Amino acid sequence: MTQSLSAIESALVYAEKTGARLIVSDNSRDSEKRAFLQNRSPNLLYHSSPSEDASGNWLEAMSLADTPFLLPMGDDDQIHFNAGETPVDLSSLPGDVIGVRPHTQIWTAETGVCQTECFAIDALSPAERLQEFSRKVMGNNSIFYSIYRTSAFVPLLRFFTQAHPTKGGYCDWSLTFALITAGRILHDPSLIYRYDLGIWATGKGIADASSNLYVKAGLPADSEKYAALLRFLDVHVFTLRPSLRLAPVERGDVLLMNGRLAMAEFLQSVRTKAAEYDEVVVYLAEMIEQEREIETIFHLALLMTDCIQPGLKDGYIRFFQAAAAA
């Protein structure tokens, strides 16, 4: 409770001032916490979640949103108002805008605000937005904590929670790339989102925290070296989802751009650090280097996943089939 209290308090102030609703999905089974939150404010909806895992609990919370927009929030982050700035009018956003990012402050308890991020993603085509995000991103995925259209965010999160083979916490990057294909993201300077870097603040902390994300997902501790490969597969599958409402030409361009960004990054890693990878991965990477058809590249990439963990390939095939059948 101590860890999340400041997050809840700051979000509740925001909700009460703007007429928004704060949804707290609690799977702690803590009766004291429930008593404290359940009737705290008419702007706070307390939900006792039966989900044991983080992704399921997130889906529980987001599925309760009955408003056109929602803002996912970490339980160690805070939101505040920026006095003197005019808020973006969500009701007047053009249809090609998927969301609005706050003025994000990257923060630690020891050093305070160490970085501020306010970049928008405003390229007109979905593929160009992927490229723009890759160019602008500053080493963390803080833009994930933005205001999104509920109609785009919840179906994608539901599909991820129900069909993804690992449901790992590292997948927020893939979810962000997928959301960006669906529309532009503007910047709202009136809203400050304080992103607590916490255990990510130091070199060893970053390494340990990254490894832990994969271990919690049931993967080996060294799986981060496959991060770009897994992102390539995830974004490829997400792009096939009809809820993203891409035209056929746009969808094809996104698949190609995803290959140029994520797969190219992974191939570069295999070329320069071949000794760290299974010889099957090195062999398949060499085959991909010679391939131009994105579907063939995708299927070769699927074969690599069993080198991360036996049986992972089958999980990804089911993930792909679920997207194709939707």
KAKAHU-V743648 format. One record per residue. RES is the residue in one letter. SS is DSSP state (H for helix, E for strand, C for the rest). PSI is psi in degrees with one decimal (none if undefined). D_CENTER is the distance of its C-alpha to the mean C-alpha in whole Angstrom. Layout:
{{RES & SS & PSI & D_CENTER} {RES & SS & PSI & D_CENTER}}
This chain:
{{M & C & -41.0 & 24} {T & H & -40.5 & 25} {Q & H & -41.0 & 22} {S & H & -8.8 & 20} {L & H & -45.0 & 23} {S & H & -34.6 & 23} {A & H & -46.8 & 19} {I & H & -44.8 & 21} {E & H & -45.0 & 24} {S & H & -39.2 & 22} {A & H & -33.8 & 20} {L & H & -39.3 & 23} {V & H & -44.7 & 25} {Y & H & -45.3 & 23} {A & H & -42.7 & 23} {E & H & -30.4 & 27} {K & H & -26.6 & 27} {T & H & -7.9 & 26} {G & C & 12.7 & 26} {A & C & 176.2 & 23} {R & C & 131.0 & 22} {L & E & 123.6 & 20} {I & E & 120.4 & 19} {V & E & 112.1 & 19} {S & E & 112.5 & 18} {D & E & 117.6 & 20} {N & C & 24.0 & 21} {S & C & -17.9 & 23} {R & C & 25.6 & 26} {D & C & 108.3 & 28} {S & H & -33.3 & 31} {E & H & -42.4 & 31} {K & H & -43.3 & 28} {R & H & -45.0 & 28} {A & H & -36.5 & 31} {F & H & -36.3 & 30} {L & H & -26.8 & 27} {Q & C & -41.1 & 28} {N & C & 31.5 & 31} {R & C & -40.6 & 30} {S & C & 147.1 & 29} {P & C & -15.3 & 29} {N & C & 1.4 & 26} {L & E & 122.2 & 24} {L & E & 113.7 & 24} {Y & E & 131.3 & 24} {H & E & 121.9 & 23} {S & E & 107.8 & 24} {S & C & 134.6 & 21} {P & C & -7.4 & 23} {S & C & 133.6 & 19} {E & C & -28.8 & 20} {D & C & 160.8 & 16} {A & H & -42.8 & 13} {S & H & -38.9 & 11} {G & H & -38.7 & 14} {N & H & -38.1 & 15} {W & H & -46.1 & 12} {L & H & -38.6 & 13} {E & H & -47.1 & 16} {A & H & -50.2 & 16} {M & H & -31.3 & 14} {S & H & -17.7 & 16} {L & C & -8.5 & 19} {A & C & 122.3 & 18} {D & C & 20.0 & 21} {T & C & 160.9 & 20} {P & C & -23.5 & 19} {F & E & 153.0 & 16} {L & E & 158.8 & 14} {L & E & 106.2 & 12} {P & C & 144.3 & 10} {M & C & 134.8 & 12} {G & C & 153.0 & 12} {D & C & 2.0 & 15} {D & C & 12.9 & 16} {D & C & 174.0 & 16} {Q & E & 155.1 & 18} {I & E & 143.8 & 19} {H & E & 165.8 & 22} {F & E & 146.6 & 24} {N & C & 100.8 & 25} {A & C & 138.3 & 29} {G & C & -10.3 & 30} {E & C & 141.4 & 27} {T & C & 125.9 & 27} {P & C & 150.5 & 24} {V & C & 134.5 & 23} {D & C & 102.7 & 24} {L & H & -31.9 & 21} {S & H & -16.7 & 24} {S & H & 9.0 & 25} {L & C & 137.6 & 22} {P & C & 157.9 & 23} {G & C & -21.6 & 22} {D & C & 8.4 & 20} {V & E & 119.4 & 18} {I & E & -23.1 & 14} {G & E & 177.4 & 14} {V & E & 123.6 & 15} {R & E & 142.5 & 14} {P & E & 175.7 & 16} {H & E & 103.6 & 18} {T & E & 125.7 & 16} {Q & E & 117.7 & 18} {I & E & 123.2 & 17} {W & E & 146.7 & 19} {T & E & 154.3 & 21} {A & C & -29.6 & 24} {E & C & -39.5 & 26} {T & C & -7.5 & 26} {G & E & -148.9 & 24} {V & E & 119.7 & 22} {C & E & -9.0 & 22} {Q & E & 140.8 & 20} {T & E & 134.9 & 19} {E & E & 131.3 & 17} {C & C & 17.2 & 17} {F & C & 144.3 & 17} {A & C & 165.6 & 16} {I & E & 101.5 & 15} {D & C & 16.4 & 18} {A & C & 149.8 & 20} {L & C & -34.3 & 21} {S & C & 150.6 & 20} {P & H & -43.4 & 17} {A & H & -40.7 & 18} {E & H & -31.4 & 19} {R & H & -38.2 & 15} {L & H & -44.9 & 14} {Q & H & -40.9 & 17} {E & H & -43.4 & 17} {F & H & -44.0 & 13} {S & H & -34.9 & 14} {R & H & -36.2 & 17} {K & H & -24.3 & 16} {V & C & 142.7 & 13} {M & C & 38.6 & 15} {G & C & -7.4 & 14} {N & C & 166.6 & 11} {N & C & 44.5 & 7} {S & H & -23.9 & 9} {I & H & -17.6 & 9} {F & H & -32.9 & 5} {Y & C & 70.2 & 8} {S & C & 171.7 & 10} {I & E & 124.2 & 13} {Y & E & 157.2 & 12} {R & E & 126.6 & 15} {T & H & -36.5 & 15} {S & H & -20.5 & 16} {A & H & -40.4 & 13} {F & H & -49.5 & 10} {V & H & -46.4 & 12} {P & H & -37.5 & 14} {L & H & -43.7 & 10} {L & H & -38.6 & 9} {R & H & -44.9 & 13} {F & H & -44.0 & 13} {F & H & -48.6 & 10} {T & H & -34.9 & 12} {Q & H & -27.6 & 16} {A & H & -20.2 & 16} {H & C & 139.8 & 13} {P & C & -23.6 & 16} {T & C & -27.9 & 14} {K & C & 32.8 & 11} {G & C & 150.9 & 10} {G & H & -19.6 & 8} {Y & H & -11.3 & 8} {C & H & -1.6 & 6} {D & H & -29.7 & 2} {W & H & -46.9 & 4} {S & H & -40.4 & 6} {L & H & -39.9 & 4} {T & H & -46.2 & 4} {F & H & -42.6 & 8} {A & H & -43.1 & 9} {L & H & -38.0 & 9} {I & H & -28.9 & 10} {T & H & -25.3 & 13} {A & C & -12.6 & 14} {G & C & 170.5 & 15} {R & E & 157.7 & 16} {I & E & 118.8 & 14} {L & E & 176.0 & 17} {H & E & 130.9 & 18} {D & E & 103.7 & 20} {P & E & -9.8 & 22} {S & E & -16.3 & 23} {L & E & 124.5 & 20} {I & E & 125.7 & 19} {Y & E & 116.4 & 16} {R & E & 108.3 & 17} {Y & E & 112.2 & 14} {D & E & 111.9 & 16} {L & C & -29.7 & 16} {G & H & -122.5 & 18} {I & H & -9.9 & 18} {W & H & 0.4 & 16} {A & H & -20.0 & 19} {T & C & 161.3 & 22} {G & H & -52.2 & 22} {K & H & -35.2 & 23} {G & H & -41.0 & 20} {I & H & -47.2 & 18} {A & H & -46.1 & 19} {D & H & -42.7 & 20} {A & H & -40.2 & 16} {S & H & -46.6 & 15} {S & H & -39.9 & 17} {N & H & -33.1 & 17} {L & H & -40.4 & 13} {Y & H & -39.5 & 15} {V & H & -42.4 & 18} {K & H & -28.2 & 16} {A & C & 1.9 & 15} {G & C & 13.6 & 19} {L & C & 162.5 & 18} {P & C & 155.4 & 21} {A & C & -24.1 & 20} {D & C & 18.0 & 21} {S & H & -13.4 & 18} {E & H & -25.7 & 16} {K & H & -13.8 & 19} {Y & H & 11.9 & 17} {A & H & -44.9 & 13} {A & H & -36.4 & 14} {L & H & -47.5 & 16} {L & H & -37.6 & 13} {R & H & -40.1 & 11} {F & H & -48.6 & 14} {L & H & -45.1 & 14} {D & H & -49.4 & 11} {V & H & -36.7 & 11} {H & H & -48.1 & 15} {V & H & -44.5 & 15} {F & H & -36.8 & 12} {T & H & -24.3 & 14} {L & C & -12.6 & 17} {R & C & 129.4 & 16} {P & H & -21.2 & 19} {S & H & -18.8 & 16} {L & H & -12.7 & 15} {R & C & 50.3 & 19} {L & C & 140.0 & 19} {A & C & 154.4 & 23} {P & H & -42.8 & 24} {V & H & -41.8 & 25} {E & H & -42.4 & 21} {R & H & -43.0 & 20} {G & H & -40.6 & 22} {D & H & -38.2 & 21} {V & H & -43.6 & 17} {L & H & -42.2 & 18} {L & H & -44.1 & 20} {M & H & -39.0 & 18} {N & H & -39.5 & 16} {G & H & -43.0 & 19} {R & H & -30.9 & 20} {L & H & -63.7 & 17} {A & H & -49.0 & 15} {M & H & -38.9 & 18} {A & H & -38.7 & 21} {E & H & -43.0 & 19} {F & H & -42.4 & 19} {L & H & -37.3 & 23} {Q & H & -40.6 & 24} {S & H & -42.2 & 23} {V & H & -38.9 & 25} {R & H & -42.6 & 28} {T & H & -18.6 & 28} {K & C & 45.0 & 27} {A & H & -33.3 & 29} {A & H & -19.2 & 30} {E & H & -9.0 & 27} {Y & C & 153.1 & 26} {D & C & 146.9 & 28} {E & H & -27.0 & 31} {V & H & -40.2 & 30} {V & H & -43.5 & 26} {V & H & -43.0 & 29} {Y & H & -47.2 & 31} {L & H & -35.2 & 28} {A & H & -39.4 & 26} {E & H & -36.8 & 30} {M & H & -42.2 & 30} {I & H & -36.4 & 27} {E & H & -30.8 & 28} {Q & C & -3.9 & 31} {E & C & 146.9 & 29} {R & C & -19.6 & 28} {E & C & 122.0 & 27} {I & H & -32.4 & 23} {E & H & -37.5 & 24} {T & H & -40.5 & 26} {I & H & -42.6 & 24} {F & H & -44.6 & 21} {H & H & -34.2 & 24} {L & H & -38.1 & 25} {A & H & -37.2 & 21} {L & H & -41.3 & 21} {L & H & -30.7 & 25} {M & H & -28.2 & 23} {T & H & -25.6 & 21} {D & H & -15.4 & 24} {C & H & -19.5 & 25} {I & H & -48.8 & 22} {Q & C & 126.8 & 23} {P & C & 132.4 & 25} {G & C & -13.1 & 24} {L & H & -33.6 & 21} {K & H & -43.8 & 22} {D & H & -36.9 & 23} {G & H & -41.1 & 20} {Y & H & -32.3 & 18} {I & H & -42.8 & 21} {R & H & -38.2 & 21} {F & H & -46.9 & 17} {F & H & -44.4 & 19} {Q & H & -36.3 & 22} {A & H & -38.6 & 20} {A & H & -41.9 & 18} {A & H & -29.6 & 21} {A & H & -12.1 & 23} {A & C & none & 21}}
